[in-house]
Amino acid sequence: MLFSVKKWPIAQWAYKCLFQIVSLLPKKKNLIIFESFLGKQYSCNPRAIYEYLLEKYPEYEMVWSVDSRFEKSFLEKGVPFAKRFSVKWLYLMARARFWVMNSRMPLWIPKPKGTIYLQTWHGTPLKKLAFDMKEVHMPGVSTEQYKKEFYQESRYWDYLISPNRYSTEIFKRAFRFEKKMIESGYPRNDIFYQPNRDEVANAFKKEHQLPEDKKVILYAPTWRDHQYLASGKYKHDLHLDLNMLKMKLGNEYIIILRMHYLVAENFKLDAFKGFAYDFSKHEDIRELYLISDLLITDYSSVFFDYANLKRPMIFFTYDLEEYKGEIRGFYFDFEKEAPGPLVSTTEEVIAAIKDLETTKNDQQLPKEFYQRFCYLEDGHSAERVVNEVILNN
């Protein structure tokens, strides 16, 4: 069903018609559908909201929308799900009272009357978004088409979560969003303010047999719009010299790679066993934040979330001039305001790590940065969202 619906316009039309017919049935008022990153993950803000509801309000019927290629994780965790675009999924989506999503839905799936669509989104914006982008470099879509489709999709959203005032202003303009903004902080960051966060980190290290006597570097870069293999599949050249990193830092550190969910590569790390680990397929990055002592990233919004831990960050920005000028563009002066040093070579990465060790400035996250982007984070964001949306409707 999934293959035919996605490939053939006539199948999409037939599916849409059936969806609209089922949508006429009465809503199941306690039914909530969750989806994260196009059904590929059990993660992010939808997961945090789901787990809060599961603990506090288990009377709700909650089902995840899942891409059939990624159902294994949901089966292992015992999380109830329906395969995306299946008959079961159609029935549940059409009759649900709430949709909780963190990315866009296909336009040929219309939001039913009586369904409340909570769009959680998935990051504090550094890179230009939607209507703020001058040009779109994604495969198979023109700039005009991309913006038109984004506008159509955002008309369906009834609520949109914002992690801070800075994001609220951007989301309203970039998404042309005119309905209810919930300025709550991000539910996915609640974990950083829980008393058991160290226990979670230690259990994760033990489960994945990571050495407990070494510090952990997390490398989590974003994707490049213009480096793609096909629509929805992007490539990423590592650029970091793992040989050099292992030689210079291997006695004290291990490195974990966590690529963006749109990146298609599988990195072969056999030569770096015991030093480099690929956790790109580990769906929820929050646990990787908790076990890491240091984050290396580039232009990914992960650094806004990681800032809640007040741990050191290094920005590996080897293509800075191209990225800020031709690919996306930034909302603020990244070179001046990034909460850590910007470097462009592996040698500079190593030097920056050594500098952290010698200067002992591992807690020096700029206060202004924290107060601007993390001031709402207190461990209760999911609660605020649930009170506003789920319990209020």
ABEGO torsion letter per residue (X at the ends): XAAAAAABAAAAAAAAAAAAAAAABBBBAABBBBBBGGGABBBEAAAAAAAAAAAABAABBBBBBBBAAAAAAAAAAGBBBBBBGBAAAAAAAAABABBBBABBBBAABBBBBGBBBBBAEAEBBABBBEAABABBABBGBBAAAAAAAAAAAAAABABBBBABAAAAAAAAAAAGBABBBBBAEBAAAAAAABAAAAAAAAAAAAAAGBBAABBBBBBBBBBBAABBABBGBBBBBAGBBAAAAAAAAAAABBBBBBBBAABABBBBAAAABGABBBAAABABAAAAAAABABBBBBABAAAAAAAAAGBBBBBBBAAAAAAAAAAAEBABBAAAABAEBBBABAAAAAAAAAAAAAAGAAAABBAAAAAAAAAABAGAAAAAAAAAAAAAX
